Amino acid sequence: MMNPKTQNKVAIGTLYGIAGLVVLILMALLGYILVSGLPQLSWHFLTAPAKAFLKGGGVGIQLYNSFYLLILAMLISFPIALGAAIYLYEYAKDNWVTTTIRTAIEILSSLPSVVVGLFGFLFFVVKLNLGFSILSGAFALTFFNLPLLTRSIEDSLRTIDTTQREGGLALGLSRWETVTRVILPAAVPSILTGVILSAGRVFGEAAALIYTAGQSAPALDFTDWNPFNISSPLNPMRPAETLAVHIWKINSEGIMPDAKAISSGSSAVLVLAILLFNFAARYLGKRLYKRLTSA
């Protein structure tokens, strides 16, 4: 039998090997996507509309739809997640009600995105008669994003020391004033980090949007800012094919002459956007932490 020192070295070596293998697989995947996709990127590719049967199309409308849908989904989901997290951690007692809520959050977070999309199709698209639209997609992404965002904000509130709550109450502040004036400002950096990371997850979502936001991208007139016009980029009731859905569509249909080039370029844009979300979360979190604390 091996002595304890040898067992320790073998265990550490195994763990390092597993970690290195995971990093190697991730780097190989990212490298393949970027090496095949970056040569396709250009200003024309990022701004031109897609072409179904001709070469030389771009992803301008799909890229805009992705950001617009992301902003709308975050505007809907963030206030709900913030309120739920504050209630669960700051106000709710540990009883069967909070246990049920936390269980529901866990179940919702484990649902496949296809199931969320089918629910969004039946409820928002058909039942509420919203049709295939940005609004339907935003509501579906809200259900998709709420569990992650709620847990992230709750964990941010949990990191704030209890003495800060006690100090606020000792100064004569109400519990609500303590939360809004003491706890939330201290938790802003980690809350912002969680919001940006969840935004990156939402930005790359495809399955839930296929059944809610649709698979078409009507031509947009960026000089028309009337949200009631179908050609307006601000219209939330128009169908909107996002970048992730566009990648799935062109690979499943195979009718685009340069489908491989468009797919590679779109994948590179998607990966770069998600990487940007992650780096921005770390950078802004550190900057805000230094600004709002004495550290």
N, C-alpha and C positions, 0 to 999 in steps of 0.2 A: 504494500500500500504506500501511496505517496504521503510524505510528511506535510504538515499544515502549510509551510512556506511554499512548497511546490504546488500544492492545491491552489493557494492564493494566486501564484503567478499564472497558472493555467486558466483560472477563472478570469483574471484581469485581461489576459491575452485573448480569451474567447470573446469577452465583452468588447474589447477594442476592435477585434476582427469583425464582429457583427455591425458595430457602429460604422466602421470603415466601409463595409460592404453596402450598407444603406446609403451612405454619402456618395459612394461610387456610382450606384444605380441612379440616384437623383441627379448627379452631375452629368452622367451619360445621357439621361433623358433630356435635361435642359440643354445640353450641348447639341444634341441632334436637332431639337426644335429650333434653336437659335442659328445654328450653322445653315440649316436648310431654309430658314425663314428670313433672316436678316438681309440677304441679297435681294429679296423681293420688295423690300420696303423703300418707299419714296414718297415725296409729297403728293404726287398724283395718286398713289395707291391709298394713302391715308385720307384723301379728300374726295376722290371720284366715286360716283355711284357704281353699284355692281351691275354687271352685264350677264344675262342668263345664257345667251347663245354665241357671244362674241368674246374674243380675247381682249385683254387690257382693262378689265374692270377693276374697281377698287372696293373699299369697305367704309367709305366716308359716312354713309347713312347708318350703317350697322354700328359703327363706332359711336356715333352721336346717340343712337337709340340706347346703347348700353349704358352710357353715362347718364342720360336722362332718366331711364328706368331705375338706375341705381340711386340717384338723388331722390326720386319720388318714393322709392321703397324705404330709404333711410328716414325720410321725413315722416313717414307713417309709423315705422317700427320703433324708432328711437324713443319718442315720448312714452309709448306704451311700455317698452322695456325698462326705461328709467323709473317710471312709476311703479311697475311691478317689483323691481329690485329694491327700491326704497321701502315699499310696503313689507316685503318678505324679510328684509334684514333689520330694518329700523323699528317697525311697528308690530308686525305679526308675532303672535305667541306661538310657541312650539306645540301645536295641537294637530288634530286630524285634518283641519282645513288646510294649514300650510303643508302638511305632508301630502295631501291630495294635489295641491297646486304644484309642488315640486315633482311629484310623480308624473303629472300631466306634462310638465316641461320636459322631463327626461324622455317620455314617450314621444312627444312631438319632435324632439331633437334627433331621435333615432329613425324617424320615418324616411323612407327613400324619397328623393326629390320627385320621382315619377308619380308617386302616390299624392304628393302635395299638388303636383300639376293637374292630375285627374280630378282631385277635389276642387281645385280652382276652376277647372273647366265646367264641372257640373254646377257649382254654386255661383261663381261670379259671371262666367260667360253665358251659361244657359238660364239659371234660375233668376239672377238679377238682371239678365238681358244686357250685360255690358259688352258682349261680343268679344272678339279677339282684339284686345286693346292694351295700351300701355298701363291703363288703370287696373285691368284684370291681372296683368303680370305683376304689378307693384303689390297688389293685395296678396297674391300667391307667394311672392318673395317675402312679404311680411310674416306669413306663417312659417316660412322656411327659416327666416332670420331671427325671429323672436327668442327661441330657446337659447341660442348661442349668445345673443346680445344681453339677455336677462342675466344669465349666469356670469357673463363677463363683468357686467356692472356690479352685480352682487359681490363678486370676488374683489372688485376694486374697493367697495365700501368696507369689506371685511379687513382689508389691509390697514385701515385707519385705526390708530390706537384708541382704546376705550377712554383714555385720559382726556382726549380732545372732546369727546362727548360730555364727560363729567365736567370739564372746564367750562364748556358753553352753558350747561345747566347751572353751574355755580355762579355764573355771571348774570343770571336772571333771564337767560334766553329760553324760549319755549322749545319743545322738542323739534318742531318744524323749523324754527329759526336756527337751531343748532345744525340741523341737517343742511339747510340751504346756505347758511353763512359760514359754517365751519367744516362740515364733513365733505360736501360736494366740491368746494374749491380745492381741498387737499387731495381729493380723489380724481380730479380732472385729468391729470396726465395718464393714469392707467385706464380711465374710462375712454379717453380719446384713442389710446392704443387699441383697446378692444373694438371700438367703433370702426376704426380703419381696417383692422384685420377682418372683421365680419363683412365690411364693404368689399374687400378683395374676394371673399368667398362668394358673395352675391354676384359680383361682376362676372365671374366665370361660370355661373349657373346656366344650364341649357334645358334640361329635361322638364323642369317646372314651367318654363316659358314657351315650350313648343305647343302646349295645350291652352295657354292663356294669352300670351302676347302675340301669338301667331308666327307664321313662317314667311311673311311677305314684308317688303319694305317699300311702301309707296314713295314716289318722288316727292322731295320736300323743297319748298321755296323759302330759303333762309332770309328773304326780305319781308316775308309775311309773318308778323308776330301776333296775329289774331288767333287765339287758342281755339276758336270755334270753326276755323277753316280746316278742311281735311288735309291740305297741303302745308299747313303751318307746323313748324317743328315743335311748337308748344302744345299742340292738340293732344290731350291724354286719351282720347277715345279712338285714335287711329291704331291699326295694327302696326307692330314694330318688331322686325326681326333683329335680334341682337347679334353681336359678334360670335358668341359661342354657338348660337343656333345656326348662324350662317356657315360655320365650319362643319357642323353636323349635316346640314342640308346639302352642301355642294359635294360632300363625300358620299352621301347616300343616293343622290340623284345621278351624278356622273354625266350631266349634260353640258357642263361648262368646258370649253376646249382647254383652258389652262387651269383646270380645277386643282391640280397638285400645287401649282405655284401660288394660287390664291389661298389655298388651305394652309400652306406652309407660312406664308406671310401673315395670315390672320392669326395663326397659332402663336407666332412670334410676338405679335402685338399684344395678344392676350396674356402671354407669360410675362412680358415686360411690364404690362400694366399691374399685374398682381405682385410682381417683385417691387414695383414702385410703391404700391400700397404698403407692403411690409416694411420697406426701408423708411418710408415716411412715418409709419407708426412708431418705429424705434427713435427716429430723430426728433419728432415733435414731442414724444413722451419724455425724452431726456431734457429737452429745452424747457418744456413746461414745468417739469419737476424742479429744475434749478431755479426757475423764475418764481414759482409759487411756494417754495420751501427755502429753508436756510441752508440746505445741503449744497 
